[in-house]
Amino acid sequence: MKVVILAGGYGTRISEESHIKPKPMIEIGEKPILWHIMKSYLFHGYNDFIICLGYKGYYIKEYFAHYFLHESDVTFDFRDGKENIQYHSNNSAEQWKITLVNTGLDTMTGGRVKRIQSYIGNETFMLTYGDGVSNVNIKELVKYHKSHGKTATITTTQPSGKFGAITLTEDNMVGGFFEKPKGDGHWVNAGFFVMEPSVFDYINGDNTVLEKEPLENLALANELVAYKHKNFWQPMDTLRDRNILENLWQSGNAPWKLW
């Protein structure tokens, strides 16, 4: 089953770094967050990726064009006046297949998905965003999708609030503090979709926002089912989010690091 990753947005809310590189290439622990997402899927046995490029897409192409070189032990031999390169077997390059597709600079999320339709064919596929990590059980997610027979499954979660909460007594005495409680009780879109190819029928073109008409119409048709994820999920929308992820990685207890 192929994994589609949306990696073409401008990343304006984290412009401190996205003015230099596309948001999915911002690093956590010296590796792009895109790499972390792909490693999560690889852990569950999925290694065939389609990456939707847009803003500074060449940066992602350059990264993977030299990926095997950067991740391997290598010998360069120039002694006969030519460049002879020998890759050694003790390399750590992952066994994955990656198709990079230019999906337009200003194309909306739904339009990007529509543009990779020919690479999917008539197969069930997975889809996620290139700027968030989670410890969602991908195998269980796929199993759940297959069990209900609907067009699409969306992973949902209840994110923590951005601020700590305080409990107050009736006379305004502070009763206690709660660190980052669950938000307002609502479930939000965490990405990590599983979709049938019929989902393309719900997308009109480049200006279609996936999270608007396509998902809304799927819901109205009773063809969209939620998979509730009650564990770790963290998007990287801002520099603050990036620092949270970096601190978790450096602590050695990054919840999404299942490999």
C-alpha positions, 0 to 999 in steps of 0.5 A: 500500500502506497503512502502519500505525504503532503509536502508542498505548503509554504509553512508560513507559521514557521517562517523562521526556518521555512524561508530557507527550506520547505517545512517538511525538511525542518530538522528534528534531531538532525533529520527532517521531520519528513524522515521521521514520518517515513520512518514511522510508516516503515516501522509498520511495514510500509515503504512505498512513498509518494511525496507531493512537492510544491514550495521549494520542492527541489530541496526535497529532491536534492535530499533524496538524490544524495540520500544513499550517499549521505547514509552509507559508508563509501569509498571514492577512488580517483587513482585512475583519473576517474571517479569510482565510487564504492558503497559498502554493505554496512550502510544505514540507508532505509529500504524504501521507494520514493516517488517525488511529484511536482504538484504545483506551487499554489495548489491546495491540499485536495488538488495535490492529492488529485494530481497524484491519482495516476500514481495510485491507480485502483489501490487503497492508499494512505495519506498524511501531512509532512509536518506532524508526528505520532505513535499511531498504530498504522497497522491497526489503522489499516485493519480498522479501515478495512473492517468498515468498508467505507471510502475513507478513514481519518485519524482523530485525536484530542490535543493538549491545550496550549496552556496549563489550567487552574482550578478555582474554588467558589471564593476564588482560591486556587485549588490546583494546577493542571499541565496542558489538559486536553483542549475543549473535548473536541476531536481534531484531524490528525492526518494519517488517513486511509482512502479508497481510490474512489475518493478522487471523485470527491476532488475537483481540481487544484483549488480544492481544499481536502479538509473542506468539500471532499471530507465534508461531502464524504461525511454527508455521504456516510463514507468517512469514519474516524479512527480515534487515537488517544496517544501521542500526536504533535504537529509542527506548526510553529517554532515553539512546536519544533522546539517541543519535538526537538526537546523530546528527541534529545531527551531520548524519550520521543514517543513517535520513535518506535523504530 
